[in-house]
Amino acid sequence: MVLPPDPDQPLERVRLVVLYGGKSAEHDISCITAAHVMAAADRRRYDIVPVGITRSGEWIRNDKAVAALEEGRELPSSLPVEGTSASSTEILQGPRAVTTADLIPTTVVLPLLHGPHGEDGTVQGMLELLGVPYVGSGVLGSAVCMDKAMAKVVAAQNDIPQCRWLEYRDGVGTTEDFATRVADELGFPVFVKPANLGSSVGISKAHDADELGPALELALRYDEVVVVEEGVTAREIEVAVLGNAQPEASLPGEILPGAEFYDYADKYLNGTAGLSIPAQLSDEAIAEVRELALRAFTALRCSGMARADFFYEEGGRGWLLNEVNTIPGFTPSSMYPKMWEATGLSYPDLIDRLVDLAWFRHGRRSTFSTDH
């Protein structure tokens, strides 16, 4: 592969491999995200290679989607995982130059794989081994943010305020004993979440001890570790973060749930949730939450992009970190691109920034010495 002479300069032509689908329960959301990112990416700059990963882990190059883009046809709202079965190594390493004079566009991978086996450091580790630049956080940042329990431990060590919470592990103790702890230490209601999942999959609200057992059973369908958080009466505020060593924070946005809480159906199916961007907050509160988002991004070793979600207890504890998502959604209803648009960065320009950040990070890391 022929690389630009200076890796600290933005790339001019990029072979952009868009990974979508995946083996997690968030497979369908990833397919929606991929369709909208591909539609928005600048075709003058990118040779887009859409690669779907089936629920069983097979890699499929979507040739129909490529043809549709080249012919100016619209993509479906959700990109199916269909096409030609292909080797992951062949796809990621790209074509080879026939002669030294042949210029091959540099490959950059855009992982849009929400949840386990995509957002948790596994794919990022494979890309590191292959030496391929990729958008978003590295192995550690991805893994820590994916595991909500571990992320809370790191946030606490960095004095980032958050809700009170407890961790439940499958097979450790009894649910009855754990329910007693929840009642004593948190009180009801509580929210019960699989530690390693997103998009509100497997999350439920337990109003009392009788509801806690079924809520734990639901969460344990998706993960062996469950996070139980105190219920709070608060506004739900999100901030988009972009950058590497010196990240920037967007204006905040507010979620106005249409259901009892911002669940999967509210996010993706019935469209009842409202969004307020920018959130109606005082200048002081906006400055505080943007600064907290940057602190969380840095403490959790994020890079490229992340969305930091907060609760705002007005008249109470103030800002409480909920979680940080390293591969936020890019669907039409997603907050991440909308918050950057409100801050002055368009959707296509946001994609360009993310690709350039991936290249900058890869170029920096490639200079590290392997000698001793």
C-alpha positions in Angstrom: 0.0 0.0 0.0 1.4 3.4 -0.9 0.8 5.8 1.9 0.8 9.7 1.9 4.2 11.0 2.8 3.0 12.7 5.9 0.5 10.8 8.1 -0.3 14.0 9.9 -2.0 15.4 6.9 -5.7 14.7 6.0 -6.2 12.0 3.4 -7.4 13.0 0.0 -8.7 9.7 -1.3 -9.9 6.9 1.1 -11.1 3.4 0.7 -13.7 3.5 3.5 -14.7 0.1 4.7 -18.0 0.4 6.5 -18.6 -2.5 8.9 -22.1 -3.1 10.0 -24.5 -5.8 11.2 -22.6 -8.0 13.7 -23.3 -10.7 16.2 -25.0 -8.6 18.9 -28.6 -8.0 19.8 -28.1 -4.5 18.2 -27.6 -6.0 14.7 -30.7 -4.3 13.2 -29.8 -0.9 14.6 -26.3 -1.2 13.0 -27.9 -1.9 9.6 -29.9 1.3 9.9 -26.9 3.3 10.9 -24.8 2.0 8.0 -27.4 3.0 5.4 -27.5 6.6 6.5 -23.7 7.0 6.9 -23.1 5.6 3.4 -25.7 7.9 2.0 -24.1 11.0 3.6 -20.4 10.1 2.9 -18.8 12.2 0.2 -18.4 10.0 -2.9 -15.8 12.3 -4.3 -13.5 11.5 -1.4 -14.4 7.9 -0.5 -14.4 4.6 -2.3 -17.0 3.0 0.0 -16.9 -0.7 0.7 -19.9 -1.8 2.7 -19.3 -5.1 4.6 -22.0 -6.7 6.6 -21.3 -9.2 9.3 -24.0 -11.8 9.8 -25.4 -12.9 13.2 -23.2 -16.0 12.9 -20.1 -13.9 12.1 -19.7 -14.3 8.4 -18.3 -11.3 6.4 -20.4 -10.3 3.4 -19.4 -7.6 0.9 -22.6 -5.8 -0.2 -22.0 -5.3 -3.9 -25.6 -4.2 -4.6 -25.2 -1.2 -2.2 -22.0 -0.2 -4.0 -23.8 -0.4 -7.4 -26.7 1.6 -6.1 -24.4 4.4 -4.9 -22.5 4.5 -8.2 -25.8 4.7 -10.2 -27.2 7.4 -8.0 -30.0 5.2 -6.6 -31.2 5.6 -3.0 -30.2 3.0 -0.4 -32.8 1.3 1.7 -33.4 2.8 5.2 -31.8 -0.4 6.6 -28.9 -1.9 4.8 -29.3 -5.7 4.5 -26.4 -8.1 5.1 -26.3 -9.6 1.6 -23.8 -10.1 -1.2 -20.5 -11.9 -1.7 -18.9 -13.8 1.1 -15.4 -12.6 1.6 -12.3 -13.0 3.8 -12.0 -10.4 6.5 -8.2 -10.1 6.0 -8.7 -9.6 2.2 -11.3 -6.9 2.8 -9.4 -5.0 5.5 -5.9 -5.1 3.8 -7.4 -3.9 0.5 -6.1 -4.3 -3.0 -2.4 -4.5 -3.8 -0.4 -2.3 -6.2 0.6 -4.0 -9.4 3.6 -1.7 -9.8 5.3 0.8 -7.5 3.7 3.6 -9.5 0.2 2.4 -8.7 -1.5 4.6 -6.1 -3.9 2.6 -4.0 -6.4 4.6 -1.8 -5.6 4.2 1.9 -8.0 1.9 3.7 -9.7 3.3 6.8 -12.3 1.2 8.6 -15.5 2.7 10.0 -16.9 0.2 12.5 -20.6 0.7 13.0 -21.0 -2.5 15.0 -23.1 -1.5 18.1 -22.7 -3.7 21.1 -20.6 -6.9 21.8 -18.3 -8.2 19.0 -17.9 -4.7 17.6 -18.0 -1.9 20.2 -16.2 -3.8 22.9 -12.7 -3.9 21.6 -12.8 -7.2 19.8 -12.9 -5.8 16.3 -10.6 -3.0 17.3 -8.0 -5.6 18.4 -8.2 -7.3 15.1 -7.7 -4.0 13.3 -4.7 -3.2 15.5 -3.1 -6.6 14.6 -3.6 -5.9 10.9 -2.3 -2.4 11.2 -5.4 -0.8 9.7 -6.6 2.7 10.7 -10.1 2.7 12.1 -12.5 5.3 13.4 -13.2 5.5 17.1 -11.8 4.3 20.4 -9.0 1.7 20.8 -9.2 -1.6 22.5 -9.1 -0.4 26.1 -11.5 2.5 25.7 -13.9 0.4 23.7 -13.9 -2.4 26.2 -14.2 -0.2 29.3 -17.1 1.8 27.9 -18.9 -1.3 26.7 -18.8 -2.7 30.2 -21.0 -0.3 32.2 -19.9 -1.8 35.5 -16.2 -1.3 34.8 -16.9 2.2 33.3 -18.5 3.2 36.6 -15.5 2.0 38.6 -13.2 4.2 36.4 -15.5 7.2 36.6 -15.6 6.9 40.4 -11.8 6.8 40.5 -11.8 10.1 38.5 -14.3 11.8 40.8 -17.0 12.0 38.0 -20.4 12.2 39.7 -22.9 9.4 38.9 -25.9 7.6 40.2 -25.6 5.1 43.0 -25.4 1.5 41.6 -24.8 -2.1 42.4 -23.4 -5.0 40.2 -24.9 -8.4 40.1 -23.0 -11.4 38.6 -24.8 -14.5 37.4 -24.1 -17.4 39.8 -22.7 -15.3 42.6 -25.1 -15.3 45.6 -28.9 -15.5 45.3 -31.3 -13.0 43.7 -33.1 -12.9 47.0 -30.0 -11.7 48.9 -29.2 -9.2 46.1 -32.8 -7.9 46.3 -32.3 -7.1 50.0 -29.1 -5.2 49.1 -30.9 -3.2 46.5 -33.7 -2.3 48.9 -31.2 -1.3 51.6 -28.6 0.5 49.5 -30.5 1.9 46.6 -34.2 1.7 47.3 -36.9 1.4 44.6 -37.5 2.0 41.8 -34.3 0.9 40.1 -33.1 0.4 36.5 -31.7 -3.0 35.6 -29.3 -3.2 32.6 -27.0 -5.8 31.0 -23.5 -4.5 31.6 -22.3 -5.1 28.0 -25.1 -3.9 25.7 -26.6 -0.7 24.4 -29.6 0.8 22.5 -31.7 0.1 25.7 -31.8 -3.6 24.8 -32.6 -5.8 27.9 -33.2 -2.8 30.2 -36.2 -2.6 32.5 -37.4 -0.6 35.4 -38.2 -2.5 38.7 -40.6 -0.7 41.0 -40.3 -3.1 43.8 -38.6 -6.4 44.9 -41.2 -8.5 43.1 -40.3 -6.9 39.8 -36.5 -7.1 40.4 -36.3 -10.8 39.8 -37.8 -10.8 36.3 -35.8 -7.7 35.4 -32.6 -9.5 36.4 -33.7 -12.6 34.3 -34.2 -10.4 31.3 -30.8 -8.7 31.6 -29.1 -12.0 32.1 -30.4 -13.2 28.7 -27.8 -10.8 27.3 -24.9 -10.8 29.7 -23.5 -12.4 32.8 -23.0 -9.1 34.6 -25.9 -6.8 35.4 -25.9 -3.2 36.6 -28.7 -2.0 38.8 -29.0 1.8 39.2 -31.1 3.9 41.5 -34.0 5.6 39.9 -33.7 9.3 39.6 -36.0 12.1 38.8 -33.9 14.1 36.3 -33.6 15.4 32.8 -31.7 13.3 30.3 -29.0 15.3 28.6 -26.4 14.1 26.1 -23.2 15.6 24.8 -21.3 14.5 21.6 -17.5 14.4 21.9 -15.1 14.5 18.9 -11.3 14.3 18.9 -8.3 12.4 20.2 -5.8 13.9 22.7 -7.6 17.3 22.7 -11.3 16.5 22.2 -14.1 18.9 21.6 -17.6 18.8 23.1 -20.8 19.7 21.3 -23.7 21.7 22.5 -25.9 19.4 24.7 -29.2 17.9 23.6 -32.1 16.7 25.7 -34.1 13.5 25.4 -37.8 13.9 26.2 -39.0 10.2 26.6 -42.4 9.3 25.3 -42.5 6.3 27.5 -41.8 5.8 31.3 -38.1 5.8 30.3 -36.1 6.1 27.1 -36.5 2.4 26.0 -35.8 0.6 22.7 -39.3 1.2 21.3 -39.0 4.9 22.2 -35.7 5.2 20.4 -36.2 3.2 17.2 -39.8 2.0 16.7 -42.6 4.4 17.5 -40.8 7.7 17.3 -42.5 9.1 20.4 -39.4 10.5 22.1 -38.8 14.2 21.7 -35.4 15.8 21.2 -34.5 19.3 22.2 -31.2 20.5 20.6 -29.6 22.5 22.0 -31.0 21.6 25.4 -32.7 24.5 27.2 -30.1 25.0 30.0 -28.3 28.0 31.5 -25.0 29.0 30.1 -23.4 27.8 33.3 -25.0 24.4 33.2 -24.0 24.0 29.5 -20.4 24.8 30.3 -20.5 22.3 33.2 -21.8 19.4 31.3 -19.5 19.9 28.3 -16.5 20.0 30.7 -17.8 16.8 32.4 -18.2 15.1 29.0 -14.6 15.8 28.1 -13.4 14.6 31.5 -15.3 11.3 31.1 -14.1 10.9 27.5 -10.5 11.3 28.6 -10.8 9.2 31.8 -12.3 6.3 29.9 -9.5 6.4 27.2 -11.9 7.3 24.4 -10.7 8.6 21.0 -12.3 9.7 17.8 -15.9 9.9 18.9 -18.2 9.2 21.8 -21.6 10.3 23.2 -21.7 11.0 26.9 -25.1 10.6 28.6 -26.0 12.5 31.8 -28.9 12.9 34.2 -29.5 16.5 35.5 -31.0 16.7 38.9 -32.1 20.4 39.1 -32.1 21.5 42.7 -30.4 18.2 43.7 -27.0 16.7 43.0 -26.7 18.4 39.6 -24.9 16.4 36.9 -24.7 12.6 37.1 -22.9 10.6 34.4 -25.1 7.8 33.0 -22.8 6.2 30.4 -20.4 6.8 27.5 -21.1 5.2 24.1 -18.1 4.8 21.8 -20.1 4.0 18.7 -23.2 6.2 19.0 -26.0 5.8 16.5 -26.1 7.7 13.2 -29.8 7.0 12.4 -32.1 10.0 11.5 -33.3 10.0 15.2 -29.8 9.8 16.6 -28.5 12.5 18.9 -24.8 12.4 18.0 -24.9 13.9 14.5 -27.8 16.2 15.4 -25.8 17.7 18.3 -22.8 18.4 16.1 -25.1 19.9 13.4 -26.4 22.3 16.1 -22.8 23.1 17.0 -22.0 23.9 13.4 -20.6 20.7 12.0 -22.6 19.1 9.2 -23.2 15.3 8.8 -20.8 14.9 5.8 -18.1 17.1 7.5 -18.5 15.0 10.7 -17.7 11.9 8.7 -14.6 13.6 7.3 -13.4 14.6 10.7 -13.8 11.1 12.1 -11.8 9.6 9.2 -9.1 12.2 9.5 -8.9 11.5 13.3 -8.6 7.8 12.6 -5.7 8.5 10.3 -4.0 10.9 12.7 -4.2 8.4 15.5 -2.9 5.6 13.3 0.0 7.7 12.1 1.0 8.6 15.6 0.8 5.1 16.9 2.8 3.8 14.0 5.8 5.9 15.1 6.1 4.1 18.5 9.4 2.1 18.8 9.3 -1.7 19.0 12.9 -1.9 20.1 14.1 -2.2 23.6 
